[in-house]
Amino acid sequence: MLKNSFMSVADDKEILFFVSKSLTISTVKRNRLELMKILKNSKIDWDKFVKVSTYYNVLPAIYFNYKRFKFLNYLPENLVSFMKEIAEINRNRNSKIIKQA
């Protein structure tokens, strides 16, 4: 079953590529510029984006990248709210783990 859910997530190479670029905008300027162009000019399937980025547990990292480079204003408001909420949950969980260590 896990393999099937992975395959359904991994089927869309375009969205995987988009998520990958989103993760590298802080270190690869070319990707930052390409992503800016994509966000401004392309229709993105945000449902697939959320599905892939949450499957790989990278949505909080993408949120902070987008926030750092002021890309959040190119996203739907409900998506930004969701990303922020997930990032806060993740931060709170990590804080609890650190306190337990």
DSSP file (Angstrom, degrees, kcal/mol; ACC not computed):
  #  RESIDUE AA STRUCTURE BP1 BP2  ACC     N-H-->O    O-->H-N    N-H-->O    O-->H-N    TCO  KAPPA ALPHA  PHI   PSI    X-CA   Y-CA   Z-CA
    1    1 A M     >        0   0    0      0, 0.0     4,-2.1     0, 0.0     5,-0.2   0.000 360.0 360.0 360.0 -42.7    0.0    0.0    0.0
    2    2 A L  H  >  +     0   0    0      1,-0.2     4,-2.4     2,-0.2     5,-0.2   0.903 360.0  53.7 -60.0 -40.5    2.8    2.4    0.8
    3    3 A K  H  > S+     0   0    0      1,-0.2     4,-2.5     2,-0.2    -1,-0.2   0.910 107.6  50.6 -61.6 -41.7    4.4    1.8   -2.6
    4    4 A N  H  > S+     0   0    0      2,-0.2     4,-2.1     1,-0.2    -1,-0.2   0.904 110.6  48.1 -63.5 -42.0    1.1    2.6   -4.3
    5    5 A S  H  X S+     0   0    0     -4,-2.1     4,-1.6     1,-0.2    -1,-0.2   0.879 111.8  51.0 -68.3 -35.3    0.7    5.9   -2.4
    6    6 A F  H  X S+     0   0    0     -4,-2.4     4,-3.1    -5,-0.2    -2,-0.2   0.932 109.1  50.9 -63.8 -44.2    4.3    6.8   -3.3
    7    7 A M  H  X S+     0   0    0     -4,-2.5     4,-1.2     1,-0.2    -2,-0.2   0.887 107.9  51.7 -63.3 -38.5    3.7    6.1   -6.9
    8    8 A S  H  < S+     0   0    0     -4,-2.1     4,-0.4     1,-0.2    -1,-0.2   0.870 115.0  43.2 -67.1 -33.3    0.6    8.3   -7.1
    9    9 A V  H >< S+     0   0    0     -4,-1.6     3,-0.7     1,-0.2    -2,-0.2   0.899 116.2  47.0 -74.2 -41.5    2.6   11.1   -5.5
   10   10 A A  H 3< S+     0   0    0     -4,-3.1    -2,-0.2     1,-0.2    -1,-0.2   0.573  89.8  86.0 -80.1  -8.7    5.7   10.5   -7.7
   11   11 A D  T 3< S+     0   0    0     -4,-1.2     2,-1.3    -5,-0.2    -1,-0.2   0.855  76.7  69.1 -61.0 -36.1    3.7   10.3  -10.9
   12   12 A D    <>  +     0   0    0     -3,-0.7     4,-1.8    -4,-0.4     3,-0.3  -0.674  58.9 176.6 -91.5  92.1    3.7   14.0  -11.5
   13   13 A K  H  > S+     0   0    0     -2,-1.3     4,-2.4     1,-0.2    -1,-0.2   0.814  76.4  61.8 -65.4 -30.1    7.3   14.8  -12.3
   14   14 A E  H  > S+     0   0    0      1,-0.2     4,-2.0     2,-0.2    -1,-0.2   0.919 106.7  43.2 -63.1 -43.9    6.5   18.4  -13.0
   15   15 A I  H  > S+     0   0    0     -3,-0.3     4,-2.6     2,-0.2    -1,-0.2   0.855 112.1  54.2 -73.2 -33.3    5.2   19.0   -9.4
   16   16 A L  H  X S+     0   0    0     -4,-1.8     4,-2.4     2,-0.2    -2,-0.2   0.911 109.4  48.6 -62.5 -41.3    8.2   17.1   -8.0
   17   17 A F  H  X S+     0   0    0     -4,-2.4     4,-2.4     2,-0.2    -2,-0.2   0.899 111.0  50.5 -64.1 -41.4   10.5   19.4  -10.0
   18   18 A F  H  X S+     0   0    0     -4,-2.0     4,-2.2     2,-0.2    -2,-0.2   0.916 111.0  48.0 -63.0 -44.8    8.6   22.4   -8.7
   19   19 A V  H  X S+     0   0    0     -4,-2.6     4,-1.5     2,-0.2    -2,-0.2   0.907 111.0  52.0 -62.7 -42.2    8.9   21.2   -5.1
   20   20 A S  H  X S+     0   0    0     -4,-2.4     4,-0.8     1,-0.2     3,-0.4   0.923 109.8  48.0 -61.0 -45.1   12.6   20.6   -5.6
   21   21 A K  H >X S+     0   0    0     -4,-2.4     3,-0.9     1,-0.2     4,-0.5   0.892 107.6  57.1 -61.7 -39.1   13.2   24.1   -6.9
   22   22 A S  H 3< S+     0   0    0     -4,-2.2     3,-0.5     1,-0.3    -1,-0.2   0.822 105.7  50.8 -61.7 -31.4   11.2   25.4   -4.0
   23   23 A L  H 3< S+     0   0    0     -4,-1.5    -1,-0.3    -3,-0.4     3,-0.2   0.673 112.3  46.1 -79.4 -17.6   13.6   23.7   -1.6
   24   24 A T  H XX S+     0   0    0     -3,-0.9     4,-2.5    -4,-0.8     3,-1.3   0.333  76.0 102.5-110.1   7.2   16.7   25.2   -3.2
   25   25 A I  T 3< S+     0   0    0     -4,-0.5     7,-0.2    -3,-0.5    -1,-0.2   0.741  79.1  57.7 -67.5 -20.3   15.8   28.8   -3.7
   26   26 A S  T 34 S+     0   0    0     -3,-0.2    -1,-0.3    -4,-0.2     3,-0.1   0.699 120.3  26.8 -80.6 -17.2   18.0   29.9   -0.8
   27   27 A T  T <4 S+     0   0    0     -3,-1.3     2,-0.6     1,-0.2    -2,-0.2   0.621 116.9  55.9-117.5 -19.3   21.1   28.3   -2.2
   28   28 A V     X  -     0   0    0     -4,-2.5     4,-1.8     1,-0.2     3,-0.4  -0.898  57.8-169.1-123.0 102.3   20.6   28.4   -6.0
   29   29 A K  H  > S+     0   0    0     -2,-0.6     4,-2.5     1,-0.2     5,-0.2   0.865  87.6  58.3 -59.1 -38.9   19.9   31.8   -7.4
   30   30 A R  H  > S+     0   0    0      1,-0.2     4,-2.5     2,-0.2    -1,-0.2   0.908 107.0  48.1 -58.1 -42.5   18.9   30.4  -10.9
   31   31 A N  H  > S+     0   0    0     -3,-0.4     4,-2.8     2,-0.2    -1,-0.2   0.876 108.9  54.1 -66.4 -36.7   16.2   28.3   -9.2
   32   32 A R  H  X S+     0   0    0     -4,-1.8     4,-2.1    -8,-0.2    -2,-0.2   0.927 111.4  44.8 -62.1 -44.7   15.0   31.3   -7.3
   33   33 A L  H  X S+     0   0    0     -4,-2.5     4,-1.9     2,-0.2    -2,-0.2   0.902 114.7  48.1 -67.0 -41.5   14.6   33.3  -10.5
   34   34 A E  H  X S+     0   0    0     -4,-2.5     4,-2.4    -5,-0.2    -2,-0.2   0.910 111.7  50.2 -64.4 -42.2   12.9   30.4  -12.3
   35   35 A L  H  X S+     0   0    0     -4,-2.8     4,-3.0     1,-0.2     5,-0.2   0.894 107.5  53.7 -65.2 -39.3   10.6   29.8   -9.4
   36   36 A M  H  X S+     0   0    0     -4,-2.1     4,-2.1     1,-0.2    -1,-0.2   0.922 110.3  47.7 -59.1 -43.9    9.6   33.5   -9.4
   37   37 A K  H  X S+     0   0    0     -4,-1.9     4,-2.2     2,-0.2    -2,-0.2   0.912 112.5  48.8 -64.0 -42.7    8.8   33.3  -13.1
   38   38 A I  H  X S+     0   0    0     -4,-2.4     4,-2.3     1,-0.2    -2,-0.2   0.934 111.6  49.2 -62.4 -46.7    6.7   30.1  -12.5
   39   39 A L  H  < S+     0   0    0     -4,-3.0    -1,-0.2     1,-0.2    -2,-0.2   0.866 116.0  43.2 -63.0 -36.6    4.8   31.6   -9.6
   40   40 A K  H  < S+     0   0    0     -4,-2.1    -1,-0.2    -5,-0.2    -2,-0.2   0.842 128.3  23.8 -76.3 -34.1    4.0   34.8  -11.6
   41   41 A N  H  < S+     0   0    0     -4,-2.2     2,-0.3    -5,-0.2    -2,-0.2   0.496 104.4  76.9-117.7  -5.3    3.1   33.3  -14.9
   42   42 A S     <  -     0   0    0     -4,-2.3     2,-0.7    -5,-0.2    -4,-0.0  -0.781  68.8-125.0-116.4 154.1    2.0   29.7  -14.4
   43   43 A K        -     0   0    0     -2,-0.3     2,-0.4     2,-0.0    -4,-0.1  -0.860  35.3-162.4 -91.8 115.7   -1.1   27.9  -13.2
   44   44 A I        -     0   0    0     -2,-0.7     2,-1.4    -5,-0.1     3,-0.1  -0.824  22.8-128.3-105.2 137.4    0.0   25.6  -10.5
   45   45 A D     >  -     0   0    0     -2,-0.4     4,-2.1     1,-0.2     3,-0.3  -0.692  28.3-175.7 -82.0  92.7   -1.9   22.7   -9.2
   46   46 A W  H  > S+     0   0    0     -2,-1.4     4,-2.5     1,-0.2     5,-0.2   0.786  77.6  60.4 -66.6 -28.0   -1.7   23.6   -5.5
   47   47 A D  H  > S+     0   0    0      2,-0.2     4,-2.4     1,-0.2    -1,-0.2   0.932 108.4  43.9 -63.6 -44.0   -3.5   20.4   -4.4
   48   48 A K  H  > S+     0   0    0     -3,-0.3     4,-2.8     2,-0.2     5,-0.3   0.900 111.3  55.1 -65.9 -39.7   -0.7   18.3   -5.9
   49   49 A F  H  X S+     0   0    0     -4,-2.1     4,-2.8     1,-0.2     5,-0.3   0.936 111.1  44.0 -57.0 -48.1    1.9   20.7   -4.5
   50   50 A V  H  X S+     0   0    0     -4,-2.5     4,-2.4     2,-0.2     5,-0.3   0.915 113.0  52.2 -64.5 -42.9    0.5   20.2   -1.0
   51   51 A K  H  X S+     0   0    0     -4,-2.4     4,-1.8    -5,-0.2    -2,-0.2   0.934 115.8  39.5 -59.9 -47.2    0.1   16.4   -1.5
   52   52 A V  H  X S+     0   0    0     -4,-2.8     4,-2.0     2,-0.2    -2,-0.2   0.937 116.9  48.0 -70.1 -47.1    3.8   16.0   -2.6
   53   53 A S  H  <>S+     0   0    0     -4,-2.8     5,-3.0    -5,-0.3     6,-1.0   0.837 115.6  44.5 -68.5 -31.5    5.3   18.5   -0.1
   54   54 A T  H ><5S+     0   0    0     -4,-2.4     3,-0.9    -5,-0.3    -1,-0.2   0.849 108.6  57.8 -78.2 -33.3    3.5   17.0    2.8
   55   55 A Y  H 3<5S+     0   0    0     -4,-1.8    -2,-0.2    -5,-0.3    -1,-0.2   0.914 114.6  37.8 -58.7 -42.0    4.2   13.4    1.7
   56   56 A Y  T 3<5S-     0   0    0     -4,-2.0    -1,-0.3    -5,-0.1    -2,-0.2   0.350 111.6-123.0 -92.2   5.4    7.9   14.3    1.8
   57   57 A N  T < 5S+     0   0    0     -3,-0.9    -3,-0.2    -5,-0.1     4,-0.2   0.857  78.5 117.2  58.1  39.9    7.5   16.4    5.0
   58   58 A V     >< +     0   0    0     -5,-3.0     4,-2.4    -6,-0.2     5,-0.2   0.360  34.0 101.7-116.2   2.8    9.0   19.5    3.3
   59   59 A L  H  > S+     0   0    0     -6,-1.0     4,-2.7     1,-0.2     5,-0.2   0.909  83.0  50.3 -58.2 -44.3    6.1   21.9    3.4
   60   60 A P  H  > S+     0   0    0      0, 0.0     4,-2.3     0, 0.0    -1,-0.2   0.914 110.6  49.9 -61.1 -40.0    7.4   23.8    6.5
   61   61 A A  H  > S+     0   0    0      1,-0.2     4,-2.1     2,-0.2    -2,-0.2   0.909 112.0  47.6 -63.5 -41.3   10.8   24.2    4.8
   62   62 A I  H  X S+     0   0    0     -4,-2.4     4,-3.0     2,-0.2     5,-0.3   0.909 108.7  55.4 -65.5 -41.3    9.2   25.5    1.6
   63   63 A Y  H  X S+     0   0    0     -4,-2.7     4,-2.6    -5,-0.2    -2,-0.2   0.940 110.0  44.9 -55.9 -48.5    7.0   27.9    3.7
   64   64 A F  H  X S+     0   0    0     -4,-2.3     4,-2.5     2,-0.2    -1,-0.2   0.861 112.6  51.6 -68.5 -34.6   10.1   29.4    5.3
   65   65 A N  H  X S+     0   0    0     -4,-2.1     4,-2.0     2,-0.2    -1,-0.2   0.949 112.6  45.4 -62.6 -47.7   11.9   29.7    1.9
   66   66 A Y  H  <>S+     0   0    0     -4,-3.0     5,-3.1     1,-0.2     6,-0.8   0.892 113.8  49.8 -63.5 -39.4    8.9   31.4    0.4
   67   67 A K  H ><5S+     0   0    0     -4,-2.6     3,-1.2    -5,-0.3    -1,-0.2   0.934 109.0  51.8 -64.5 -45.4    8.6   33.7    3.3
   68   68 A R  H 3<5S+     0   0    0     -4,-2.5    -1,-0.2     1,-0.3    -2,-0.2   0.876 117.4  37.9 -58.7 -40.2   12.2   34.6    3.3
   69   69 A F  T 3<5S-     0   0    0     -4,-2.0    -1,-0.3    -5,-0.1    -2,-0.2   0.246 112.7-115.3-100.5  12.9   12.1   35.5   -0.4
   70   70 A K  T < 5S+     0   0    0     -3,-1.2    -3,-0.2    -4,-0.3     3,-0.2   0.868  73.9 132.7  58.1  41.4    8.6   37.1   -0.3
   71   71 A F    > < +     0   0    0     -5,-3.1     3,-2.1    -6,-0.2     4,-0.2   0.544  44.6  88.7 -93.5 -10.6    7.0   34.6   -2.5
   72   72 A L  G >  S+     0   0    0     -6,-0.8     3,-1.7     1,-0.3    -1,-0.2   0.803  75.8  66.8 -61.5 -28.4    4.0   34.0   -0.3
   73   73 A N  G 3  S+     0   0    0      1,-0.3    -1,-0.3    -3,-0.2    -2,-0.1   0.611  94.2  60.0 -70.5  -8.5    2.1   36.8   -2.0
   74   74 A Y  G <  S+     0   0    0     -3,-2.1    -1,-0.3     2,-0.1    -2,-0.2   0.481  95.4  79.9 -91.6  -4.1    2.0   34.7   -5.2
   75   75 A L  S <  S-     0   0    0     -3,-1.7     2,-0.0    -4,-0.2     5,-0.0  -0.669  94.9 -91.1-102.0 155.7    0.1   31.9   -3.4
   76   76 A P    >>  -     0   0    0      0, 0.0     4,-2.1     0, 0.0     3,-0.6  -0.388  37.3-122.1 -61.1 142.6   -3.6   31.6   -2.6
   77   77 A E  H 3> S+     0   0    0      1,-0.3     4,-2.4     2,-0.2     5,-0.2   0.867 111.2  54.1 -57.0 -40.1   -4.3   33.0    0.9
   78   78 A N  H 3> S+     0   0    0      1,-0.2     4,-2.0     2,-0.2    -1,-0.3   0.847 108.2  50.6 -66.5 -31.5   -5.8   29.7    2.1
   79   79 A L  H <> S+     0   0    0     -3,-0.6     4,-3.0     2,-0.2    -2,-0.2   0.917 109.2  50.3 -69.6 -43.3   -2.6   27.9    1.1
   80   80 A V  H  X S+     0   0    0     -4,-2.1     4,-2.6     1,-0.2    -2,-0.2   0.919 111.1  49.5 -60.1 -43.9   -0.4   30.4    2.9
   81   81 A S  H  X S+     0   0    0     -4,-2.4     4,-2.3     2,-0.2    -1,-0.2   0.915 112.5  47.6 -61.2 -43.3   -2.6   30.0    6.1
   82   82 A F  H  X S+     0   0    0     -4,-2.0     4,-2.6     2,-0.2    -2,-0.2   0.931 112.3  48.6 -63.7 -46.5   -2.3   26.2    5.8
   83   83 A M  H  X S+     0   0    0     -4,-3.0     4,-2.5     1,-0.2    -2,-0.2   0.908 111.9  49.7 -60.9 -42.2    1.5   26.3    5.3
   84   84 A K  H  X S+     0   0    0     -4,-2.6     4,-2.3    -5,-0.2    -1,-0.2   0.917 110.8  49.8 -62.7 -44.1    1.9   28.7    8.3
   85   85 A E  H  X S+     0   0    0     -4,-2.3     4,-2.4     2,-0.2    -2,-0.2   0.919 111.9  47.1 -61.8 -45.1   -0.2   26.4   10.5
   86   86 A I  H  X S+     0   0    0     -4,-2.6     4,-2.5     1,-0.2    -1,-0.2   0.904 111.4  51.7 -64.4 -40.8    1.8   23.3    9.5
   87   87 A A  H  X S+     0   0    0     -4,-2.5     4,-2.5    -5,-0.2    -1,-0.2   0.897 110.5  48.5 -62.6 -40.3    5.1   25.2   10.1
   88   88 A E  H  X S+     0   0    0     -4,-2.3     4,-2.7     2,-0.2    -2,-0.2   0.908 111.2  49.5 -66.9 -42.3    3.9   26.3   13.6
   89   89 A I  H  X S+     0   0    0     -4,-2.4     4,-2.4     2,-0.2    -2,-0.2   0.923 112.7  48.6 -59.9 -44.1    2.8   22.7   14.5
   90   90 A N  H  X S+     0   0    0     -4,-2.5     4,-2.6     2,-0.2    -2,-0.2   0.913 111.5  48.9 -62.7 -44.3    6.2   21.5   13.3
   91   91 A R  H  X S+     0   0    0     -4,-2.5     4,-2.5     2,-0.2    -2,-0.2   0.923 111.9  48.8 -62.9 -44.7    8.1   24.2   15.3
   92   92 A N  H  X S+     0   0    0     -4,-2.7     4,-2.1     2,-0.2    -2,-0.2   0.910 111.9  49.0 -62.2 -42.6    6.1   23.4   18.5
   93   93 A R  H  X S+     0   0    0     -4,-2.4     4,-2.1     1,-0.2    -2,-0.2   0.928 111.8  48.8 -62.4 -45.0    6.7   19.7   18.1
   94   94 A N  H  X S+     0   0    0     -4,-2.6     4,-2.5     1,-0.2    -2,-0.2   0.887 108.7  53.6 -63.6 -38.7   10.4   20.2   17.5
   95   95 A S  H  X S+     0   0    0     -4,-2.5     4,-2.2     1,-0.2    -1,-0.2   0.910 108.8  49.2 -61.5 -42.2   10.6   22.5   20.6
   96   96 A K  H  X S+     0   0    0     -4,-2.1     4,-1.6     2,-0.2    -2,-0.2   0.903 110.6  50.4 -63.9 -40.7    9.0   19.8   22.7
   97   97 A I  H  X S+     0   0    0     -4,-2.1     4,-1.1     1,-0.2    -2,-0.2   0.916 110.1  49.9 -63.4 -43.4   11.5   17.2   21.4
   98   98 A I  H  < S+     0   0    0     -4,-2.5     3,-0.5     1,-0.2    -1,-0.2   0.901 109.0  51.9 -63.0 -41.5   14.4   19.5   22.2
   99   99 A K  H  < S+     0   0    0     -4,-2.2    -1,-0.2     1,-0.2    -2,-0.2   0.830 108.5  52.1 -64.7 -31.2   13.2   20.1   25.8
  100  100 A Q  H  <        0   0    0     -4,-1.6    -1,-0.2     1,-0.2    -2,-0.2   0.731 360.0 360.0 -76.3 -22.0   12.9   16.3   26.3
  101  101 A A     <        0   0    0     -4,-1.1    -1,-0.2    -3,-0.5    -2,-0.2   0.493 360.0 360.0 -75.0 360.0   16.5   15.7   25.2
